[in-house]
């Protein structure tokens, strides 16, 4: 197996790669080199930089990476079923991207702060987010579902690419906190470990101006942030080849920091590259862009039908590069895992699915009146007026006046002193 494989060697069946190669020739750019350590055949290769990082992964860690990927795939299947059964309003599948998420998430340290989009369920798992809590937002009973302070994993961002701006701002804040702490002996002794930030986004989001602005600021201020782009080849129905004339990792050159393309279905390579990038950022060397070259096997969301815009042969070609299968081949070949291990992984996945299903069914829909009470920190007469209209409207369906709710009482009480304003 070669190292730093060109993308055309990695996926010779896709038309997009030929378009990309043609575009690189037009622009005078060589084909993007790709870091790959574990190939689809389950054999481990060599890389002059990243093999050293991969060599630190013990058999226990490798088994853990496989268990994580299997668990999050089982969770994804269950969440999709829950949406189809009407238990969730929407679901955003991740199948096919397990290695990109688990590998990068496990490479981060507890003090690192992560800004996800809305598909990083695998990263959430690595940050100990309760996956049942994660579903609260997709059921429509919460604006978030978990407290980011508990895990350093931010709430999902549904506004495309907005989290990249937040991530750079947070990273610049880390810089300033560390600088202030270093100005005094007391501050230095109280300062925590060096930290970095990871900002996740997709190939579609890379076309947003927010990403460009984020990278400008990150480069200008040498911010400790890693931009992690999961290039899953499709921004809903738009292929990557339509969005960019050069590999996405090459864009980092224009901002003056390193860009690396990694085989996003190779969990070992993803872990190694992300570990290196985070170290680079924590050491004050500035930002890094990682392009995880992977594939969204399923739909963009459960409201999408990928058969309308991409050929089945493309999907099948990528299924042959399945991240779980290749790691399983390696673990078996090296004698690191036996049938008992894989049976336990499956049982644990089924147990997780049962827990998530049970917890989701038990979720209660909050009283909509709480939304009126939480609109402003202080009373507002217009909110009280809107609540009164809602109560009257609701009563028309019930055939009787609704009972006085605590939230209604709170809004009314708050609004009364300021009714004349």
C-alpha positions in Angstrom: 0.0 0.0 0.0 1.3 3.4 -0.9 1.3 6.3 1.5 -0.3 9.7 0.8 -2.5 8.2 -1.9 -3.9 10.5 -4.6 -7.7 10.7 -4.4 -8.0 9.1 -7.9 -6.3 6.0 -6.7 -8.5 5.9 -3.6 -11.8 6.0 -5.5 -11.3 5.1 -9.1 -15.0 4.3 -9.7 -16.4 7.8 -9.1 -16.9 10.3 -12.0 -16.4 13.1 -9.5 -12.7 12.1 -9.1 -12.1 12.5 -12.8 -13.7 15.9 -12.7 -11.5 16.8 -9.7 -8.4 15.6 -11.4 -9.2 17.5 -14.6 -9.8 20.6 -12.5 -6.5 20.2 -10.8 -4.7 20.0 -14.2 -6.5 23.2 -15.3 -5.5 25.1 -12.2 -2.0 23.8 -12.3 -2.4 21.8 -9.1 -1.1 18.3 -8.6 -3.7 15.6 -7.4 -4.3 15.9 -3.7 -2.3 13.4 -1.6 -4.2 11.4 0.9 -3.0 10.0 4.2 -4.1 6.4 4.5 -2.8 3.8 7.0 -5.4 1.1 7.0 -6.7 0.2 3.6 -10.0 -1.4 2.6 -8.3 -4.8 2.6 -7.6 -4.4 6.3 -3.8 -4.2 5.9 -1.8 -1.6 7.6 0.5 0.6 5.6 3.3 3.1 6.5 3.5 6.9 6.6 6.7 8.8 7.4 4.9 11.1 9.8 1.7 9.5 11.0 2.8 5.9 11.6 4.5 7.1 14.8 1.1 8.4 16.0 -0.7 5.3 15.0 1.8 3.1 16.7 0.7 4.5 20.1 -2.8 2.9 19.6 -2.8 -0.2 21.8 -5.0 -3.3 21.0 -7.4 -2.1 23.8 -7.7 1.3 22.1 -8.2 -0.2 18.6 -10.9 -2.5 20.0 -12.5 0.6 21.6 -12.5 2.4 18.3 -14.3 -0.5 16.7 -16.8 -0.7 19.5 -17.5 3.0 19.3 -18.1 2.8 15.5 -20.3 -0.2 15.8 -22.3 1.5 18.7 -22.9 4.7 16.8 -23.9 2.8 13.6 -26.5 0.9 15.7 -27.7 4.1 17.3 -28.0 5.6 13.8 -30.2 2.7 12.6 -32.4 3.0 15.7 -32.8 6.8 15.4 -33.8 6.4 11.7 -36.4 3.8 12.7 -37.7 6.1 15.4 -38.2 8.9 12.9 -40.0 6.6 10.5 -42.3 5.5 13.3 -43.2 9.2 14.0 -41.2 9.5 17.2 -38.7 12.1 15.8 -39.5 15.0 13.5 -36.3 14.5 11.6 -33.1 12.6 11.7 -29.7 13.2 10.1 -27.9 9.9 9.4 -24.2 9.4 9.7 -23.7 5.9 8.3 -20.4 5.7 6.4 -18.8 8.5 8.4 -18.1 6.6 11.6 -14.3 6.5 11.2 -14.1 10.2 10.5 -16.1 11.0 13.7 -14.9 8.4 16.1 -11.2 8.7 15.1 -11.2 12.5 15.4 -13.3 12.6 18.5 -11.1 10.1 20.4 -8.0 12.1 19.4 -9.2 15.1 21.3 -8.5 15.7 25.0 -11.0 16.6 27.7 -10.0 20.3 27.8 -10.5 20.7 24.0 -13.8 22.3 23.0 -15.8 20.9 20.0 -18.2 22.8 17.8 -20.3 20.3 15.8 -22.9 20.8 13.0 -25.9 18.5 13.2 -24.5 15.1 12.1 -21.7 14.6 14.6 -23.4 11.9 16.7 -20.2 9.8 16.7 -18.2 12.7 18.1 -20.9 13.2 20.7 -20.4 9.6 21.8 -16.7 10.2 22.3 -17.5 13.2 24.5 -19.8 11.2 26.7 -23.0 13.0 25.6 -26.0 10.9 26.5 -27.3 9.8 23.1 -30.9 9.7 24.3 -30.5 13.3 25.3 -29.2 14.1 21.8 -32.5 13.0 20.4 -34.5 15.5 22.4 -33.8 18.2 19.8 -34.9 16.0 16.9 -38.1 15.2 18.7 -38.8 18.9 19.1 -39.0 18.9 22.9 -35.7 20.8 23.5 -33.6 23.6 22.0 -30.5 21.5 22.7 -30.6 18.5 24.9 -27.4 18.6 26.9 -25.2 21.0 28.8 -22.1 21.8 26.8 -20.2 22.7 30.0 -20.4 19.1 31.1 -18.6 17.7 28.1 -17.0 20.6 26.1 -19.2 19.5 23.2 -21.3 22.4 22.0 -25.0 22.2 21.0 -25.7 21.2 17.5 -25.7 24.1 15.0 -28.4 23.9 12.4 -27.5 27.2 10.6 -25.0 26.1 8.0 -21.3 26.9 8.9 -22.2 29.3 11.7 -20.3 27.1 14.2 -17.0 27.8 12.4 -17.2 31.5 13.4 -18.1 30.5 17.0 -15.2 28.1 17.1 -12.6 30.6 16.0 -13.9 33.1 18.5 -13.7 30.5 21.3 -10.2 29.6 20.2 -9.2 33.3 20.3 -10.7 33.4 23.8 -8.5 30.5 24.8 -5.5 32.4 23.5 -6.3 35.5 25.6 -7.0 33.5 28.7 -3.6 31.7 28.5 -1.8 35.0 27.8 -3.4 36.6 30.9 -2.6 33.6 33.0 1.1 33.8 31.9 1.5 37.4 33.1 1.6 36.5 36.7 3.0 33.6 38.7 -0.4 33.1 40.4 -2.2 33.0 37.1 0.3 30.6 35.6 -0.1 28.2 38.5 -3.9 28.3 38.2 -4.0 28.0 34.4 -5.4 24.7 33.1 -3.8 22.6 30.4 -3.4 23.9 26.9 -6.5 23.5 24.9 -7.6 23.6 21.3 -10.9 23.8 19.4 -12.3 21.6 16.7 -14.9 23.0 14.2 -16.8 20.3 12.2 -18.4 21.2 8.9 -19.2 19.5 5.6 -18.2 19.9 2.1 -21.4 21.8 1.4 -20.8 24.2 4.2 -17.3 24.9 2.9 -18.9 27.0 0.2 -20.4 29.3 2.8 -18.8 32.7 3.5 -18.7 32.0 7.2 -16.0 29.3 6.6 -13.9 31.8 4.6 -14.2 34.4 7.3 -13.4 31.9 10.0 -10.2 30.9 8.3 -9.2 34.4 7.7 -9.5 35.3 11.4 -8.0 32.0 12.5 -4.9 32.6 10.3 -4.6 36.3 11.2 -4.6 35.6 14.9 -2.9 32.2 14.9 -5.9 30.7 16.7 -5.6 27.2 18.2 -8.4 25.7 16.0 -8.6 22.6 13.8 -11.1 22.9 11.0 -12.4 19.3 10.4 -14.3 19.0 7.1 -16.1 15.8 6.5 -16.2 15.6 2.7 -19.0 13.1 2.2 -19.2 13.9 -1.5 -22.7 15.3 -1.5 -24.2 18.6 -0.2 -27.7 17.2 -0.3 -27.9 16.7 -4.1 -24.9 18.8 -5.2 -21.7 16.8 -5.7 -18.4 18.1 -4.4 -17.0 18.4 -8.0 -19.6 21.2 -8.7 -18.5 23.1 -5.6 -14.8 23.2 -5.9 -12.1 23.1 -8.6 -9.4 21.9 -6.3 -9.4 19.5 -3.3 -10.8 21.2 -0.2 -7.7 20.5 1.8 -5.7 22.7 -0.7 -7.7 25.8 0.3 -5.7 26.0 3.5 -2.7 27.3 1.4 -4.6 30.5 0.7 -4.9 31.2 4.4 -1.3 30.3 5.2 -1.8 27.2 7.4 -1.5 23.4 6.8 -4.2 21.4 5.0 -4.3 17.6 5.1 -6.5 15.2 3.2 -7.0 11.9 5.1 -8.9 8.8 4.2 -12.0 9.4 6.2 -12.9 5.7 6.3 -9.6 4.8 8.0 -10.1 5.4 11.7 -6.4 4.8 12.5 -5.3 7.5 10.0 -8.0 9.9 11.1 -7.0 9.5 14.7 -3.3 10.1 13.9 -3.9 13.1 11.7 -6.3 14.7 14.2 -3.9 14.1 17.1 -1.1 15.8 15.2 -3.3 18.7 14.2 -4.5 19.3 17.8 -0.9 19.2 19.1 0.0 21.7 16.4 -2.8 24.0 17.6 -2.1 23.6 21.3 1.5 24.4 20.8 0.7 27.8 19.4 1.5 27.0 15.8 -1.9 28.0 14.5 -4.8 26.4 12.7 -5.0 23.3 10.6 -7.5 22.2 8.0 -8.3 18.4 7.8 -10.4 17.1 4.9 -11.7 13.7 5.8 -12.4 12.1 2.4 -15.4 9.9 3.2 -18.9 9.2 1.9 -22.5 9.6 3.1 -24.0 6.2 2.4 -27.5 7.1 3.3 -29.7 10.1 2.8 -28.8 13.7 3.8 -31.7 13.6 6.2 -34.8 11.4 6.5 -36.5 14.0 4.3 -34.2 13.3 1.5 -34.1 10.6 -1.3 -30.6 10.1 -2.6 -31.8 7.7 -5.4 -33.1 10.8 -7.2 -29.6 12.3 -7.7 -26.9 9.7 -7.4 -26.3 6.2 -9.0 -26.6 3.1 -6.9 -23.2 1.9 -8.2 -21.5 4.8 -6.6 -23.0 3.9 -3.2 -22.0 0.2 -3.6 -18.4 1.2 -4.5 -18.1 3.1 -1.3 -19.7 0.3 0.8 -16.7 -1.7 -0.2 -14.6 0.8 1.8 -16.7 0.4 4.9 -14.7 1.7 7.9 -16.0 -1.0 10.3 -15.3 -3.9 7.9 -11.7 -2.8 7.3 -10.9 -2.4 11.0 -12.6 -5.8 11.8 -10.4 -7.4 9.1 -7.3 -5.9 10.8 -8.3 -6.9 14.3 -9.0 -10.5 13.3 -5.8 -10.8 11.2 -3.7 -9.5 14.0 -5.4 -11.7 16.6 -6.6 -8.6 18.6 -10.2 -9.6 18.7 -12.2 -12.9 18.7 -15.8 -13.9 18.1 -16.6 -13.2 21.8 -15.5 -9.6 21.4 -17.7 -9.0 18.3 -20.7 -10.8 19.9 -20.4 -8.5 22.9 -20.1 -5.4 20.7 -23.3 -6.4 19.0 -25.1 -7.1 22.3 -23.9 -3.7 23.6 -25.3 -2.0 20.5 -28.6 -3.7 20.9 -28.7 -2.6 24.6 -27.9 1.0 23.6 -30.7 0.9 21.0 -33.2 -0.4 23.5 -32.2 2.3 26.0 -32.5 5.1 23.4 -35.9 3.7 22.1 -37.3 3.4 25.6 -36.1 6.9 26.7 -37.4 8.5 23.5 -40.9 7.0 24.0 -40.9 8.3 27.5 -40.1 11.9 26.6 -42.8 14.3 27.5 -43.8 17.2 25.3 -43.3 20.5 27.3 -46.2 22.8 27.8 -46.0 25.4 25.0 -46.7 28.1 27.5 -43.2 27.8 28.9 -42.0 29.2 25.5 -43.9 32.4 26.3 -42.4 32.6 29.8 -38.9 32.1 28.5 -39.0 34.5 25.6 -37.5 37.4 27.5 -35.7 37.7 30.8 -38.1 40.5 31.8 -41.8 40.9 31.3 -43.0 42.1 27.9 -46.7 43.2 27.3 -46.7 41.9 23.7 -45.8 38.4 24.9 -48.6 38.5 27.4 -51.0 39.6 24.7 -49.8 36.8 22.4 -50.3 34.3 25.2 -53.8 35.5 25.8 -54.6 35.0 22.2 -53.2 31.5 22.3 -55.3 30.6 25.3 -58.4 31.9 23.6 -57.5 30.0 20.4 -56.8 26.7 22.4 -60.1 27.1 24.3 -62.0 27.0 21.1 -60.8 23.5 20.4 -61.3 22.2 24.0 -64.8 23.7 24.3 -63.9 25.1 27.7 -61.7 27.7 29.3 -58.2 26.3 29.9 -57.0 25.9 33.5 -54.7 28.6 34.7 -51.1 27.3 34.1 -48.1 28.3 36.2 -46.3 29.6 33.0 -49.4 31.7 32.1 -49.5 33.1 35.7 -45.8 34.0 35.5 -46.1 35.8 32.2 -49.2 37.7 33.4 -47.6 38.7 36.6 -44.4 39.8 34.9 -46.3 41.9 32.4 -48.6 43.7 34.8 -46.1 46.1 36.3 -45.0 47.2 32.9 -48.3 47.4 31.2 -48.1 51.1 30.8 -44.7 51.0 29.0 
